[in-house]
Amino acid sequence: MLKLENVVAGYGNIVALRGISLEVNEGEIITLIGANGAGKSTTLMTISGIVAAREGKITFLGKEIQNKSPETTVKMGLSQVPEGRHIFPQLTVQENLDMGAFLRRDTDGIKKDLQNCFDLFPILASRRSQAGGTLSGGEQQMLAVARALMTRPKLLLLDEPSMGLAPLVIKQIFDIIKEINRERGVTVFLVEQNANQALQVADRAYVLENGTITLSGKAQDLLKNSDIRKAYLGI
């Protein structure tokens, strides 16, 4: 579904990605783990077209998308939930979700997906007229995910969904990620510093260090890897 081949990207004189290659197959949950500053968020933003790829190739559903606009990638079925959520705080929950469907014109489909989001996140249904900025951190994360689902994505990019959340809320978020993937058929590419949680829900994983992929394999195998356990799981 998604393939990166020798992708180089960065900011000004800083090179954040140093020729990374990875792939995401349809139906999978893939996670990219690594320390702060490793280039995880840059990877997602380069896929989405927010950061320019200086070298290499990115293909999605068989078409090259490197340096395509974010609007173009969203229309193709690729949607990102950014680090820090970035909901519209002054808009209501309903209005935030409407913004997720901004590029769509299928009125009946939008209504159906809106109800699906409220079924997936009942707390949002009860707060649909409440300003997004007044929600708790966990509720804002749910809103950010629901807004992305309103684009009807084939591939969902999630950037640090557990950041700043309490342990019980983190578990709830990861349960929802699994449901989105298994019950709703959305492929997920998850960037996460909470390596333990990420590896427990993922099918496969990549390890990113200083802009380079240093290890990859089945998530359960990486959970048992002594180097990974020491470096990222604190065991």
C-alpha atoms as a printed R data frame, in Angstrom:
    type eleno elety resid chain resno       x       y      z
1   ATOM     1    CA   MET     A     1   0.000   0.000  0.000
2   ATOM     2    CA   LEU     A     2   2.738   2.451  1.020
3   ATOM     3    CA   LYS     A     3   6.414   2.227  0.157
4   ATOM     4    CA   LEU     A     4   9.333   4.512  0.937
5   ATOM     5    CA   GLU     A     5  12.552   3.986 -0.990
6   ATOM     6    CA   ASN     A     6  15.760   5.747  0.096
7   ATOM     7    CA   VAL     A     7  13.912   8.854  1.244
8   ATOM     8    CA   VAL     A     8  15.980  11.841  2.350
9   ATOM     9    CA   ALA     A     9  14.290  14.816  4.018
10  ATOM    10    CA   GLY     A    10  15.043  17.604  6.464
11  ATOM    11    CA   TYR     A    11  14.767  21.233  7.456
12  ATOM    12    CA   GLY     A    12  17.184  23.787  6.013
13  ATOM    13    CA   ASN     A    13  20.690  22.476  6.544
14  ATOM    14    CA   ILE     A    14  19.472  19.729  8.884
15  ATOM    15    CA   VAL     A    15  19.022  16.266  7.390
16  ATOM    16    CA   ALA     A    16  16.400  14.415  9.455
17  ATOM    17    CA   LEU     A    17  15.901  11.321  7.268
18  ATOM    18    CA   ARG     A    18  18.979   9.729  5.765
19  ATOM    19    CA   GLY     A    19  17.726   7.452  3.021
20  ATOM    20    CA   ILE     A    20  15.048   5.445  4.818
21  ATOM    21    CA   SER     A    21  13.128   2.589  3.211
22  ATOM    22    CA   LEU     A    22  10.026   0.884  4.611
23  ATOM    23    CA   GLU     A    23   6.677  -0.448  3.514
24  ATOM    24    CA   VAL     A    24   3.156  -0.771  4.869
25  ATOM    25    CA   ASN     A    25   0.898  -3.515  3.557
26  ATOM    26    CA   GLU     A    26  -2.867  -3.211  3.352
27  ATOM    27    CA   GLY     A    27  -4.608  -4.262  6.570
28  ATOM    28    CA   GLU     A    28  -1.555  -3.972  8.809
29  ATOM    29    CA   ILE     A    29  -0.744  -1.908 11.846
30  ATOM    30    CA   ILE     A    30   2.858  -0.804 11.409
31  ATOM    31    CA   THR     A    31   4.739   1.098 14.079
32  ATOM    32    CA   LEU     A    32   7.849   3.249 13.847
33  ATOM    33    CA   ILE     A    33   9.628   3.597 17.181
34  ATOM    34    CA   GLY     A    34  12.654   5.599 18.220
35  ATOM    35    CA   ALA     A    35  13.952   8.238 20.599
36  ATOM    36    CA   ASN     A    36  13.015  11.923 20.484
37  ATOM    37    CA   GLY     A    37  14.652  13.565 17.491
38  ATOM    38    CA   ALA     A    38  15.122  10.301 15.596
39  ATOM    39    CA   GLY     A    39  12.979  11.549 12.691
40  ATOM    40    CA   LYS     A    40   9.691   9.772 13.386
41  ATOM    41    CA   SER     A    41   7.398  12.772 12.924
42  ATOM    42    CA   THR     A    42   9.416  13.925  9.921
43  ATOM    43    CA   THR     A    43   8.742  10.545  8.324
44  ATOM    44    CA   LEU     A    44   4.983  11.030  8.576
45  ATOM    45    CA   MET     A    45   5.103  14.650  7.457
46  ATOM    46    CA   THR     A    46   7.199  13.707  4.435
47  ATOM    47    CA   ILE     A    47   4.680  11.022  3.492
48  ATOM    48    CA   SER     A    48   1.843  13.558  3.835
49  ATOM    49    CA   GLY     A    49   3.656  16.176  1.750
50  ATOM    50    CA   ILE     A    50   4.114  18.659  4.600
51  ATOM    51    CA   VAL     A    51   7.909  18.222  4.472
52  ATOM    52    CA   ALA     A    52   9.600  17.920  1.079
53  ATOM    53    CA   ALA     A    53  11.426  14.734  0.146
54  ATOM    54    CA   ARG     A    54  14.857  15.764 -1.152
55  ATOM    55    CA   GLU     A    55  15.668  12.352 -2.562
56  ATOM    56    CA   GLY     A    56  13.985   8.978 -2.921
57  ATOM    57    CA   LYS     A    57  10.530   7.785 -3.850
58  ATOM    58    CA   ILE     A    58   7.256   7.410 -1.965
59  ATOM    59    CA   THR     A    59   4.462   5.386 -3.528
60  ATOM    60    CA   PHE     A    60   0.901   5.027 -2.234
61  ATOM    61    CA   LEU     A    61  -1.501   2.614 -3.907
62  ATOM    62    CA   GLY     A    62   0.998   2.301 -6.759
63  ATOM    63    CA   LYS     A    63   1.293   6.044 -7.450
64  ATOM    64    CA   GLU     A    64   4.241   8.271 -6.607
65  ATOM    65    CA   ILE     A    65   3.284  10.892 -4.024
66  ATOM    66    CA   GLN     A    66   6.581  12.413 -2.918
67  ATOM    67    CA   ASN     A    67   6.133  16.178 -2.703
68  ATOM    68    CA   LYS     A    68   2.436  16.030 -3.559
69  ATOM    69    CA   SER     A    69   0.306  18.492 -1.592
70  ATOM    70    CA   PRO     A    70  -1.383  17.337  1.637
71  ATOM    71    CA   GLU     A    71  -4.733  18.002 -0.050
72  ATOM    72    CA   THR     A    72  -3.802  15.586 -2.826
73  ATOM    73    CA   THR     A    73  -2.728  12.817 -0.455
74  ATOM    74    CA   VAL     A    74  -5.906  13.204  1.605
75  ATOM    75    CA   LYS     A    75  -8.032  12.880 -1.525
76  ATOM    76    CA   MET     A    76  -6.118   9.688 -2.350
77  ATOM    77    CA   GLY     A    77  -7.067   8.179  1.021
78  ATOM    78    CA   LEU     A    78  -4.149   9.043  3.267
79  ATOM    79    CA   SER     A    79  -4.888  10.990  6.444
80  ATOM    80    CA   GLN     A    80  -2.679  12.057  9.354
81  ATOM    81    CA   VAL     A    81  -3.397  12.734 13.022
82  ATOM    82    CA   PRO     A    82  -0.569  15.107 13.964
83  ATOM    83    CA   GLU     A    83   1.477  15.094 17.120
84  ATOM    84    CA   GLY     A    84  -0.209  17.312 19.700
85  ATOM    85    CA   ARG     A    85  -3.650  16.708 18.150
86  ATOM    86    CA   HIS     A    86  -4.106  20.238 16.681
87  ATOM    87    CA   ILE     A    87  -7.880  20.280 16.794
88  ATOM    88    CA   PHE     A    88  -9.710  23.571 16.208
89  ATOM    89    CA   PRO     A    89 -10.221  24.697 19.846
90  ATOM    90    CA   GLN     A    90 -12.845  27.355 19.156
91  ATOM    91    CA   LEU     A    91 -14.983  25.068 17.018
92  ATOM    92    CA   THR     A    92 -17.431  22.571 18.469
93  ATOM    93    CA   VAL     A    93 -16.872  18.835 18.294
94  ATOM    94    CA   GLN     A    94 -19.430  18.679 15.482
95  ATOM    95    CA   GLU     A    95 -17.704  21.469 13.568
96  ATOM    96    CA   ASN     A    96 -14.295  19.813 13.969
97  ATOM    97    CA   LEU     A    97 -15.705  16.624 12.470
98  ATOM    98    CA   ASP     A    98 -17.332  18.591  9.660
99  ATOM    99    CA   MET     A    99 -13.885  20.021  8.858
100 ATOM   100    CA   GLY     A   100 -12.611  16.472  8.460
101 ATOM   101    CA   ALA     A   101 -15.115  15.980  5.648
102 ATOM   102    CA   PHE     A   102 -14.338  19.346  4.024
103 ATOM   103    CA   LEU     A   103 -13.085  17.835  0.748
104 ATOM   104    CA   ARG     A   104 -15.992  15.403  0.434
105 ATOM   105    CA   ARG     A   105 -19.271  15.958 -1.420
106 ATOM   106    CA   ASP     A   106 -21.082  12.676 -0.657
107 ATOM   107    CA   THR     A   107 -23.662  13.962  1.828
108 ATOM   108    CA   ASP     A   108 -25.129  10.573  2.700
109 ATOM   109    CA   GLY     A   109 -21.675   9.075  3.188
110 ATOM   110    CA   ILE     A   110 -20.653  11.938  5.446
111 ATOM   111    CA   LYS     A   111 -23.737  11.432  7.629
112 ATOM   112    CA   LYS     A   112 -23.002   7.712  7.875
113 ATOM   113    CA   ASP     A   113 -19.347   8.283  8.787
114 ATOM   114    CA   LEU     A   114 -20.320  10.901 11.353
115 ATOM   115    CA   GLN     A   115 -22.582   8.391 13.070
116 ATOM   116    CA   ASN     A   116 -19.805   5.784 12.861
117 ATOM   117    CA   CYS     A   117 -17.467   8.207 14.654
118 ATOM   118    CA   PHE     A   118 -20.038   8.794 17.388
119 ATOM   119    CA   ASP     A   119 -20.489   5.025 17.727
120 ATOM   120    CA   LEU     A   120 -16.718   4.609 18.034
121 ATOM   121    CA   PHE     A   121 -16.352   7.556 20.435
122 ATOM   122    CA   PRO     A   122 -19.612   7.849 22.447
123 ATOM   123    CA   ILE     A   123 -18.116  10.604 24.611
124 ATOM   124    CA   LEU     A   124 -17.883  12.826 21.525
125 ATOM   125    CA   ALA     A   125 -21.568  12.303 20.773
126 ATOM   126    CA   SER     A   126 -22.446  13.645 24.206
127 ATOM   127    CA   ARG     A   127 -20.153  16.640 23.657
128 ATOM   128    CA   ARG     A   128 -20.982  17.397 20.036
129 ATOM   129    CA   SER     A   129 -21.962  21.021 20.828
130 ATOM   130    CA   GLN     A   130 -18.996  21.622 23.154
131 ATOM   131    CA   ALA     A   131 -15.940  23.615 22.049
132 ATOM   132    CA   GLY     A   132 -13.027  21.329 21.216
133 ATOM   133    CA   GLY     A   133 -10.648  23.334 23.392
134 ATOM   134    CA   THR     A   134 -12.671  22.543 26.517
135 ATOM   135    CA   LEU     A   135 -12.284  18.764 26.128
136 ATOM   136    CA   SER     A   136  -9.816  16.753 28.189
137 ATOM   137    CA   GLY     A   137  -6.549  15.646 26.567
138 ATOM   138    CA   GLY     A   138  -7.875  12.160 25.918
139 ATOM   139    CA   GLU     A   139 -11.112  13.491 24.445
140 ATOM   140    CA   GLN     A   140  -9.161  15.842 22.187
141 ATOM   141    CA   GLN     A   141  -7.098  12.893 20.956
142 ATOM   142    CA   MET     A   142 -10.302  10.983 20.215
143 ATOM   143    CA   LEU     A   143 -11.610  14.029 18.344
144 ATOM   144    CA   ALA     A   144  -8.404  14.283 16.304
145 ATOM   145    CA   VAL     A   145  -8.669  10.624 15.316
146 ATOM   146    CA   ALA     A   146 -12.379  10.943 14.527
147 ATOM   147    CA   ARG     A   147 -11.733  14.045 12.408
148 ATOM   148    CA   ALA     A   148  -9.145  12.074 10.395
149 ATOM   149    CA   LEU     A   149 -11.620   9.198  9.967
150 ATOM   150    CA   MET     A   150 -14.101  11.670  8.463
151 ATOM   151    CA   THR     A   151 -11.788  11.897  5.439
152 ATOM   152    CA   ARG     A   152 -12.570   8.167  4.922
153 ATOM   153    CA   PRO     A   153  -8.886   7.146  4.854
154 ATOM   154    CA   LYS     A   154  -7.468   3.937  3.478
155 ATOM   155    CA   LEU     A   155  -4.283   4.582  5.479
156 ATOM   156    CA   LEU     A   156  -4.262   6.425  8.802
157 ATOM   157    CA   LEU     A   157  -1.013   8.011 10.019
158 ATOM   158    CA   LEU     A   158  -0.936   8.470 13.796
159 ATOM   159    CA   ASP     A   159   1.777  10.629 15.372
160 ATOM   160    CA   GLU     A   160   2.343  10.033 19.102
161 ATOM   161    CA   PRO     A   161  -1.323   9.391 20.027
162 ATOM   162    CA   SER     A   162  -0.430   8.594 23.660
163 ATOM   163    CA   MET     A   163   1.491  11.814 24.307
164 ATOM   164    CA   GLY     A   164   0.526  13.498 27.574
165 ATOM   165    CA   LEU     A   165  -2.271  11.078 28.413
166 ATOM   166    CA   ALA     A   166  -2.958   9.112 31.593
167 ATOM   167    CA   PRO     A   167  -2.294   5.338 31.478
168 ATOM   168    CA   LEU     A   168  -5.983   4.366 31.461
169 ATOM   169    CA   VAL     A   169  -6.678   6.772 28.598
170 ATOM   170    CA   ILE     A   170  -3.652   5.465 26.687
171 ATOM   171    CA   LYS     A   171  -5.057   1.937 26.917
172 ATOM   172    CA   GLN     A   172  -8.398   3.180 25.633
173 ATOM   173    CA   ILE     A   173  -6.749   4.970 22.696
174 ATOM   174    CA   PHE     A   174  -4.787   1.874 21.702
175 ATOM   175    CA   ASP     A   175  -7.909  -0.299 21.967
176 ATOM   176    CA   ILE     A   176  -9.593   2.124 19.573
177 ATOM   177    CA   ILE     A   177  -6.625   1.918 17.184
178 ATOM   178    CA   LYS     A   178  -7.029  -1.860 17.082
179 ATOM   179    CA   GLU     A   179 -10.770  -1.540 16.459
180 ATOM   180    CA   ILE     A   180 -10.237   0.972 13.635
181 ATOM   181    CA   ASN     A   181  -7.873  -1.488 12.005
182 ATOM   182    CA   ARG     A   182  -9.660  -4.784 12.597
183 ATOM   183    CA   GLU     A   183 -13.320  -3.832 12.558
184 ATOM   184    CA   ARG     A   184 -13.261  -0.926 10.114
185 ATOM   185    CA   GLY     A   185 -10.518  -2.112  7.782
186 ATOM   186    CA   VAL     A   186  -8.272   0.946  8.009
187 ATOM   187    CA   THR     A   187  -4.528   0.335  7.638
188 ATOM   188    CA   VAL     A   188  -2.542   2.138 10.353
189 ATOM   189    CA   PHE     A   189   0.996   3.549 10.395
190 ATOM   190    CA   LEU     A   190   1.735   4.444 14.005
191 ATOM   191    CA   VAL     A   191   4.608   6.624 15.223
192 ATOM   192    CA   GLU     A   192   4.946   6.247 18.956
193 ATOM   193    CA   GLN     A   193   7.496   6.865 21.700
194 ATOM   194    CA   ASN     A   194   5.627   4.488 24.007
195 ATOM   195    CA   ALA     A   195   7.331   1.503 22.399
196 ATOM   196    CA   ASN     A   196   5.750  -1.075 24.681
197 ATOM   197    CA   GLN     A   197   2.178  -0.103 23.785
198 ATOM   198    CA   ALA     A   198   3.016   0.332 20.113
199 ATOM   199    CA   LEU     A   199   4.680  -3.062 19.761
200 ATOM   200    CA   GLN     A   200   1.783  -4.778 21.526
201 ATOM   201    CA   VAL     A   201  -0.769  -3.577 18.950
202 ATOM   202    CA   ALA     A   202   1.391  -3.612 15.807
203 ATOM   203    CA   ASP     A   203   1.921  -6.407 13.313
204 ATOM   204    CA   ARG     A   204   5.383  -5.227 12.275
205 ATOM   205    CA   ALA     A   205   7.777  -2.536 13.441
206 ATOM   206    CA   TYR     A   206  10.697  -0.413 12.328
207 ATOM   207    CA   VAL     A   207  13.291   1.188 14.597
208 ATOM   208    CA   LEU     A   208  14.530   4.647 13.593
209 ATOM   209    CA   GLU     A   209  17.787   6.021 14.990
210 ATOM   210    CA   ASN     A   210  19.259   9.351 13.886
211 ATOM   211    CA   GLY     A   211  17.281   9.334 10.656
212 ATOM   212    CA   THR     A   212  18.188   5.757  9.714
213 ATOM   213    CA   ILE     A   213  16.211   2.506  9.936
214 ATOM   214    CA   THR     A   214  18.372   0.223 12.074
215 ATOM   215    CA   LEU     A   215  16.047  -2.709 12.693
216 ATOM   216    CA   SER     A   216  12.753  -4.116 11.479
217 ATOM   217    CA   GLY     A   217  10.664  -7.230 11.973
218 ATOM   218    CA   LYS     A   218   7.542  -8.654 13.543
219 ATOM   219    CA   ALA     A   219   6.420  -6.561 16.496
220 ATOM   220    CA   GLN     A   220   6.321  -9.555 18.832
221 ATOM   221    CA   ASP     A   221   9.904 -10.437 17.916
222 ATOM   222    CA   LEU     A   222  11.070  -6.894 18.666
223 ATOM   223    CA   LEU     A   223   9.277  -7.018 22.010
224 ATOM   224    CA   LYS     A   224  11.543  -9.932 22.925
225 ATOM   225    CA   ASN     A   225  14.722  -8.347 21.508
226 ATOM   226    CA   SER     A   226  17.126  -7.615 24.373
227 ATOM   227    CA   ASP     A   227  18.517  -4.451 22.768
228 ATOM   228    CA   ILE     A   228  15.025  -3.068 22.159
229 ATOM   229    CA   ARG     A   229  13.927  -3.976 25.681
230 ATOM   230    CA   LYS     A   230  16.905  -2.180 27.139
231 ATOM   231    CA   ALA     A   231  16.788   0.900 24.921
232 ATOM   232    CA   TYR     A   232  13.047   1.504 24.592
233 ATOM   233    CA   LEU     A   233  11.179  -0.569 27.159
234 ATOM   234    CA   GLY     A   234  13.349   0.117 30.210
235 ATOM   235    CA   ILE     A   235  13.719  -3.577 30.940
